């Protein structure tokens, strides 16, 4: 097991959870300005990045337990949890069980809704593809469409970084994570009952979290802030770095004022 978290800055804490076939590395540049004001921690989720010692059962709930264990080790009692995509699913499972630890939650291109039947079918097809053809054959065509077409030339380097991280993800972790996402329950009730503020960040061109799904849930918490980004796909931390950093900074200031 390699180094499974980064920890920078001091003060009130922001914890960053990456998405499927990603690692803490996707947040490396993003958190730099935030670390001037807050303690910023980016974790590797089980099976991803350096956290490969624990990739047996990658259910979303088990991943949330792993986050709790890491936060206990880092002596984090209260934080804002920022979850990108699958990291948001893990954040929702964490909120369901450990809501008392959350000052706030940010669903960053993520959702409290379960997979539709069609999406479950697609996950099964992807699992089958990865089992037969391996991770590299899956990752290479998978990454680019996560970025809005108009941003791809500008972000060639970031797309390559994402592919590189993805290719390093072990096959069993890819299959385990796909299975976990497919089987996750509806957690919209967690949003309705949330005693903490929620920040939603959505890309208007995001194929993974379509606009109508975004609209179904962003009004559910008592206290929600919503950022819709035009010309943006699923990767706002790269596609709209300044705007998403600023939104998170303002949200954190409000939570911790």
N, C-alpha and C positions, 0 to 999 in steps of 0.2 A: 504494500500500500504506500503510495507516494504522499506528497503533501496535499491534503484534501481541503484546505481552505486558505484564503488570504485574509489578512486582518490589518487594516490601516486606519489612521486617524484616531480621534478620541471623542468621548462625549456620548450623546444619545446614539442609539445603534440602528443602522439599516442593514438588513441581511438579504443577500441576493441569491436567488435560486435559478439556475439555468434551465433550459429546455431539453427536449429529447435529442440525443446524439450531440449534445453540447458539453461544455465543462465550465468551471469558474472563469476560465480564460476569456469567455465572451464579454465579461464585465470589466476586464483589466483596464481599458482606457476610460470606460464610462464612469467608473467610480472615482477617478482621480480628483476632479474638482469637488466632489461631494465629501471626500475625506478631509478637506480643509475645515469642514464644519461638524462632521459626524464621524462616529466610528463606523466604518464600512467593512462588512464581512461578506465574502463570496464563498459559498460552499460547493464542493463537488457532491452531487447526488450519487447514491449507490450505483455501482456498475459504470460510472462515468468518471473521466479525468483520472485523478489519482486514487479515487475511492473504489478500488476494484476488489477489496478483500471481502465485500459484503454484497455480492450480487446474486444470492440464491433466489429469494422471493422478492421481486421488485414491485410488489403491489404498491399503489399510491399511499396506502396507510403505513406500510412498512417504511417507505421512503420518508414519510412524515416523522416516524419514530426515530429514524436515523438523524434527521435534522434536529430533533429535540435532544438527542444524545450529544451531537456536536455542540449545540448551544449551551448545554450544561457544562461541557468541558471548557468552553470559552467563557463561562460564567456570565452568560447573557440572561438577564431576568425578564427584560421587556425590550421589544424591538418593533420596527416596522419591517414586515416581510414583503419582499418584492419578488414575485414569481413570474418568469417568462414561460409562456406556453405550458409544457408539462410541469415546470416549476410552480406555475400558478395552481395546477391541480393539487400538487403537493402542499402548497400554501393553504388551499381550501381545507384539505384533510387535517392539516395542523391547526387551523382556526377552529375546526369542529371540536377538537379535543383540548386544545391549549389556548383557547381564545383569550384567557386571562393574561397571557404573555404578550399579547399584541397591542401595541399602541395604534397600529394601522396596518392595512393590507393593500398592496398594489397588485392588481391583475394586469400584467404587461402582455398584451396579445394573448389573453387566456380566457378561461370560461369556467363557470360553476355548473354548466349544463353537461349531461352525459353525452356520450357518442350517440348519434342517430344510428338506425339499423344500417343505413347505407355506409356510414363511416366505419361501423364495426366490420362490415363485409370488406371494406378497403383495408382495414388493419389486418384481417385474416390473409388477404391476398399478399400484403407486404411481408407478413411473417413467413409465408410460404416462399416468397421470392428470396428473402434473406437466407432462409434455411438452405435453399437450393443454389444460390449464386454468390453468397457471401456479402460482407458489409460494403466493400468498395464499390461493387456493381450497383448497390442500392444508393449509396451516398452521392456518388458523382452526379446523377441526374436529379437527385432529391433537393439539393441545397439551393440552386439558382432560383427556382420558382418561389422560394420563400421571400425573395426580394421583389419589389415592384419593378416591372420591366424597365421603366424609365430611370431607375437608379443603378442598374446592374453594371454599366460601363464605369461609372464613378466609383463603384464599390468592389471592383474586381479583386483587390487585395483581401478585403473582408470576406468575400465569397470563398476565396482560396483558403483563408484561415478556417472558416467553418467546415470546409471539406476535409481539411487536415485533421481537425478535432474529431469530426464524425468518423473518419476512417480508422482512428485509433480506438474507437469504442468497440469492446469485445462483442462478438456475435451473440453470445448468450444474454448480454445486457441489452442489446438492440431488441431481441425477441422478447425479453422480459419486460422491457419498458412498453413495447407495443401492446403486449397482453394486458399490462397494468392500465394503460390508457383506455383500451377497449372495454375493460371491466369496471371502470370507476363509476360510482353511483352519481345520481343527481344531487348536487349540493347547493341548490338555490336556497333551500331553507336556512343554510348557514349565513347566506347574505342577508336574508330577511331578519334574522335574529342578531345580526352583528352589533355588538356594543362599541365597536371601534369604527372609525371612518375608513372608507374604501376608495382607492383611486383606480379608475379603469383607464387603460391606454389601449386604443384600438387603431389599426390601420384600415383606411377605407378600401384598400385594395387587397386585404388579407384573405387569401383563399382558405386558410385554416380556421379563422374565426370570422365568418361572414357577418356583414353589417346587421342583418336581421337578428342574428343570434346575440350580437352585442346589445341591440336595443331591448331584447327580451329580459336582460338581467341588470342593466346599469341603474335602473330606478329602484331596485329591491332594497338596498340598505337604507337605513334612516339617514345616514350621512354619506353621500357619495359625490365624488368629483370625477368628471368624465372628460377625456381628451380624445377627440377624433382627429386623425391625421390623414389629410389628403395625400395622394401620390405616395402612399406608404403601404408596404406589404406586412410581413410578419416579423420584421427585424428592426423595429424602431430604434433600438440602442445603437444601430449603425446608420439606418436610413435617415433618422431625424434625431441625431444625437443631442444637439443643443436644446431642442424643444422638450425632449423627454427628460433630460437632466433637469431642466428648469422646472418642469411640472412636478418632478419628484422632490426637488429641493423645496418648492413652495408648500407641497403637501406635508413634508417632514417638519418644516418650520411651524405649520399650523398645528400639527399633532403635538409637537414638543414645546410650544410656546409657554 
